[in-house]
Amino acid sequence: MPLDTPLATTDRLFFSDLDQAATEKLVRQELAGADDGELFLEYRESESVSLDDGRIRGAAFDTSRGFGLRAVAGEAAGYAHSGEISEAALARAGATVRAVQQGHGGRADVAPQATNQRLYTDVNPLGLMEFSAKTSLLGEIDAFARGLDSRVKQVMASLVGEWQAVQILRADGGRVADIRPLVRLNVSVVVEQDGRRETGSHGLGGRFDYTRVVAPEAWQGAAREALRQALVNLDSVPAPAGEMEVVLGPGWPGILLHEAIGHGLEGDFNRKQTSAFAGLLGQQIAAKGVTVVDDGTLPDRRGSLTVDDEGTPSHRTTLIEDGVLVGFLQDRQNARLMGVAPTGNGRRQSYAHAPMPRMTNTVMLNGNHAPEEIIRSVKRGLYAVNFGGGQVDITSGKFVFSASEAYLIEDGKVGAPVKGATLIGNGPDSLTKVAMIGNDMALDPGIGTCGKQGQGVPVGVGQPTLKLAGLTVGGTAV
């Protein structure tokens, strides 16, 4: 049986008790004379079930429904939102956003082009498994992880899913809809040996139903990986400190690329000249061979979008090409003000938030070095395989990241695991220190969430093995 169209599905959700013609008329009236704007309608179901130490510790289900109405006039934007979808609420919102247009004689921006590309299923994952099956699965994960090694003292596991349906209405009568499933499984393991406790964790997910993450090979693989990390950390020694060569592993370490570099390439920061990359378009900002793209068109990936939250089809946008800065990530407002085309990166956390430029799946492309060759080239350095938290200052580009799994490299060989390693540097500067790029590009397992100005959205990262020359490592002074 063929899937219903997203537009038909969202029509049933939003126009069962709201007159469609009257809504479209209101949008035309309230956005008349504005440079841009839209009515964003959203319906979302979400759930989470978590287990800790053999017991179900939390279970939640939530349904939310609402709208956000935006009018854009020059650099200003009026935004009103409500959890009540009614003609009265829409009229009140219209009166609010209309104020931003006073004295403004703008011309409406060209509407986004339509797209027929669908990057993920429309199926709602929440109804495909009974609650008892979800709790039973988490119990199986707990028992399986404990059975792998007698040193396992605690197991934490969670299953999270959501189904988001959105429709975007524009003043020209255009309507765009998208149905977005999202699931994630996480497993954490605590091990103990000789009084020492360490933790490891692993997760996986994407824009699909639960089938992929609840398959035995998937959750058992997650439990084994979490245990492996925890056991590695049991044998870790204090990390050295100082300036040294650093090798970043493929996949999830791309989170450093996302935070230290990606945010600085978002259009709003560059238009306002607050990014460390502002004014550098067309210049060599990275080592030769460094090519970075933001690709929202990857099927089933956590950061992918068929259309963004302004109705623009998702793009594969090249940001850095062979070391040269060639583009920024744009929503519609910043693109218009900078005289360029939007890139499909206008994103918002929910109907209660206005859109802004955000990343989707940010990836550094392959080079031509085998990862073994990169390791062999290092006399003394650090091999960072997984990362925990990190911070970055957009204006200066300075960052600090903690490695949750890292090893010493001595005489071209991976040595002892280390604990407490932090990478300290500057995003623009670190791009120039890329000395070798691997041929093993991998994407993260599907667990990333990005925060910006109080809004969180799902994202993806990826990269090959990388060697950076002369990065500062914080650890234990030697």
N, C-alpha and C positions, 0 to 999 in steps of 0.2 A: 504494500500500500504506500503510495508516495506521500512524503511529508507535506503538510500544509505550508503555505508561504508565510514568512514572518509578518508580512503586512496583514494578512487575513487573521492570523493568530492574535496580533496586537489589537486589531479592530474589535475583536470579541472582548478582549480584556478591558479596553478603555471606552468603547462607545456603546456598551450595553446600557449604561445609565447616563451617557453624555451625548448630546446631539452633535454629530460630526460636522454638519454644515455650519451650525452656529459656532462651533469651536474654530473652524477654519476662517470664518468671517472675523471673529475676534482677533485672531492672530494677524490677519491682514490689517485690521484697523490699528491695533496697538503698535505694530512694527512699521507702519507707514512713515516714511521719512527717515527711518533709521538706516545706518550703514549695513547692519546685519542683525541677526538675532534668530531665535527659534523657540518653539515650545517643545520641551523634552518631557515625555511621558514615560514613567517607569513602573514596572511591577517586578517584585523580587521575592523569591522564596529562598530561605537559607536554613541550614541545619548543621549541627555539630554534635558529635558523641565522643567522649574522651574517657580513657581508662588509665588508672594510676595504681600500681601495686596490687593488681589483681581485682580491682573493683571499679565499677563505672562511677566516675567522680562527677561527671557533668553531661547533660543532654539538653539541647536547646533547639527550638524551631521558631522561625520568625517569618512573618509575611509583611512586606511593606509596599506601599503604593502611593505615588504622588507625582507632582509635576514641578518643573522649573521653567520660568518664562524669562527670557533675556532680550534686552534691546541694547545694541552697540552703537555708540555715537562717537566717532573719532577714537580717542584713547580711553574714553569712559564707557562704562557698561552698567546698566541697571538690571538687577536680578531679584526676582521674587519667587518663592517656592512654597508649596503647601502639601501636606499629607492628605488633604481633602481634594479629590478630583470632582469638581462641580462647576457649573457655569458661573455661579456666584463667586467662588474662589478665584476662578480665572479672571473675572472682571476686576476683582480687587487687585490681583497681581498686575493686570494691564495698566491700571491707574498708577501703580507704583513705578513700573519700568518706564512709563511714558515720560516721566519727569526728566530723565537723562537726555531726552531729545530736545528740550526747550532751547530755541534759538539755533538749532542745528538743521542744516539743509543738505544732509548727506544723500548719497545715491546708493541704493541697495547693491551689495556685492553679488557677483554671479553665483548662482546656486551650485552646490556640489553635483558632479556628474553621478548618474546612477550606476550601480554595479549589480551584476548577476552572480558574482562569485560568492560562494558560501564556503567558509573555511572550517566549519564545525557543524556538528549535528544540532538539531532543534530539540532533541529529546530531553525531557526533564529528569535528571538523575534521581531526584529525591523520592519519587514514587516507585522506583524499580526494585527497591529492597525493603523488606519489612524491618521495623525497628529491632525486632528480636534477632534478625540475621546480622545486623550491624553490631550489636552488643556481643553476639556469639563470635563474630570474626575478631573483635578486639581481644576477647578471651583466648582465642586460638593463638593470636600473636604473642600474648603474654606467656602462654605455656610453651610455645615453640622457642621463643628467645631464651627462656630459663633452661630449656632442655639442651640448648647448644653448648652451654658452659656453666659449670658449677659456681663460677665467680659472679654470675649475674645476680644482683641483689634487688634490683628494681627495674620495672618495665613501664614505660608510658607510651600510649598509642592514642591516636585520634583520627577520626574520619570526618571530613568537612565537605559539604556540597552546597551549591546554590544554582538557581535558575533565574536569569534576569531577562526580562522582555522589555524592549524600549521601542518607542516610536517618536520620530522627530518631525515636526510640522514647521514649514517655513512660510513667510509672507507671500511668496509667489505661488502657493498652493502645493508645492512639492512635499511629499511624504516619504520618509525612509524608515524602515524597521529592522530590528535585529533581535535574534534570540540567542542568548549566551549561557551555555552550561559551564560549570567550573567545579572540579572536584580535587581533593588533596588527601593523601594519607601520610601521616608522620609517625615514626617510631623512634623512641629514645631508650637507651639502655644504660644503667649504672652498674658498674662492676667494682668489686673490692678484692684486694689482695694485700696481705700483710698490713692491714690497717689503712691502706691507701685506696681512695675511691676516685674513679674517673667516669666520664660520660661520653657517649657517642650517639649520634642521631642521623637519621636519613629520612627523606620524604620524596614523594613523587606525585604528579598530578598533571592536569591540563584541562582543555575544553572538550570533555567527553563525558560519558556516563561512568558509573562506578565499576563497570565490568573490568576495565584494565587494571585498576588498583586493588581490586579484591581477588583477582586471580591468584592462586597459591604461589606461582613463580614470582609474582610482583611483591606481595607482602612478605613472603619468606626472604626474598632478596633484600628488602628494606631492613628486616630484622638482622640478617647476617651482616649487612653493611654497617648498621649502627653498632653491633657488637664488635666488629673489626676495628672501628675507630676507637671505641672505648678501650680495647685491649692494647692498641697502639699507644694510647695516652698513658696506660699503666706503666709502660717502659720508658716514658719520656724523661728527658733531662732538661734542666733550665736552658732556655734559648740564649745564645750569645748576643751581644749588643755591638753595634757599630755599623759602619758602611761596608757593604759587601754586595756581591752579585746575588740576585734573587731569581729563581726559576718559579714561575707560576704554572700550576697544572692546568689541564684543559677543563672546559665546562664551567662549573660553579664559580671558580676564581674570577670569571668575567664580571662578578659583582663589583670588583675593584674598578674595572673599566666603566661600568654603569655609574657608580657613585662619583669617582674621581674625575671622570671625563664627560660622561653622558649628560649629566645635569647642566654642565657648562655649555653644552651645544643646543640647549633648548632656546627657542626663539625669544621668549619674553626677557630672559636674562641678557641676551645679546642686543635686543632693541633698546633696552634701558641702560646698556653699557655697564652692567654689573657683573658680567662674566669675565673670567680670566682670558677667554677666547675672543672677546669683543674686538672688532676691528681687524681681525686676522684672516678674514675670508680670502681665499686664493693664495695664502702664504703657506710655506712649509712649516708645519707645527710638530711633526712627528718624524721618526726615522723612516727612511725609504723602506717600502714593503708593508708599512702599516696601513691597512684599509679597514675602516669601521663602517658598518651599516646598521640602520635600525629597520627591522623587517617585521611589519605587522601582518604579513600575508602567509606566514608559515602555518600549514594546516594543524589544527588541534592543539597548538601551543598555548600556554597559559597567558602570554602577553599579546596574543593575536586578536585582531578585530576585523570583522567583515566591513563594518563602517565604524568611524569613531563617533564620539558623543555629540558631534555637530552634524553628522550625516555624510561626512567625507569618506570615500572609500579608503581603506588602509593602503599604505604604500611600502615599498622597499626603498628607503632613502639612504643614499650614500652620504656620509658625513665627512669622512677622511678618506682620500684616495691616494695611495702610494705616498703617504705622509703629508699631503696637501689638504688643508681645510676647504671643503667644497660645498658644504651646506649645513643648515640648521633644521631642527625639528619645529614644525609650525602648526599652530591652530589657525583659524580663519582670521581672527582679529590681528594677531601679530604679523601674519603673512601680508595682510593688506597694508599695514603700516610700514612694513619693510619693503613693499613692492615686489613680493615674490608669491609663488603659488603655495597654498596650504598643502601639507604633506600627510594629512590623515592622522595627526597626533593630538587633536583636541580631545582631552579626556577629563572625566569627572568621576568622583567616587560614587555619587548618587544624585538623585533629582534635587537634593538639598544643596548641591555645590555647583558653582559655575565652572565651565571647562577652561583648561589652560594647556599649554604644550607639555606633553608627557611622553616618555619613552614607551615602546612596546616590547620587542625582543631586540636587544642591542648586542651586536656580535662583531668581533674582530675576525676577519677572514684568514684562511690558511696562508702559511708561508711554505718554504720548501725544505725545512730541516726536520729530520726524524727526531722525536723526543729524546731517544738515547744519545744522539749526537749532541744535543743541547746539554744534557747532564754531563757528558764526558768533557765538555769544554770548560767546566767550572772547577777551579782549583780549590776554592773555599767559599761556600755560600749557603744559602737557604733554599729549600724546595718546599713551597707552600702549596698544599693540595686542596685544603678546604678553609673557608673563612667563616668567622662569626660576625660580630657587629663591626661597624665602622662609622666614621664621621668625615664630612668634607665641608669646606668653606667655599662656596661658589665664587665669591669675588676674588679670593687669593688663589684658589685651587688647591690649598693645602689639605691633606687627608691623613687619617690614622685608621688603620685596619688591624684587627686581631685575627691571627691564624688559629683555627681550631684543630688543624692537623698540619704539621710541618716537620721537615727532616733536615739535618745537616747534610751538606754535600762536601766531601773531602776527596781531593785528588780524582775528581770525575766520577765518584761513586756515591750513591745515596747511603747515608749512614744512620746514626741514631735519631729517633724521633725527639722533638723538642717541644717544650711547653712554655707558654707565655710570650710567644713571638708576636711583635706588632710591626707592621710596615708603616713607615712615616715618610711622607714625600709631598710632592706638588704635582698635580695632574698634568699641566702642560709640560713641566720639566721631565716627568717620567716617560712621556711619549717619545722624547728625544733619546731616552736611554734604552729603548728596545733594541737589543743587539742581535737576537735570533728569534725567528718565528717558526713554530712547528707546523707540521702537516697533518695534525690530528685534531682539528677543530671539533669540539663537542658542545652541545647545548646543555643547559642545566636540567635537572630532573623534573622541573615544573613546580617550584615552591615559592617563587619570589613575589614579594609585595613591596612596592616603592612608596615612600612617603614624601610629600611636598606640600608645604603650606597647609598642613593639617589634613590633607587628603591622601588616602591610600588606594592604590590601584594595582591589579595583578600585572606582573612583568616577567620577562625572560631574559636570560643573558647567555653568552657563549663566547668561547675563544679557544685557540689551540694552545699548546705549551709555549710559554714565552720566557725569554731570558732578558732581564733588565740589569744593566750595569750600574753599580754604584748607588743602590737604594739604601736608605737608612733603616736598620732593623733595631727595634727596641726590645730589650730582653734583660739579661743579666750581664753586667759589665765584666769584661775579662782583661 
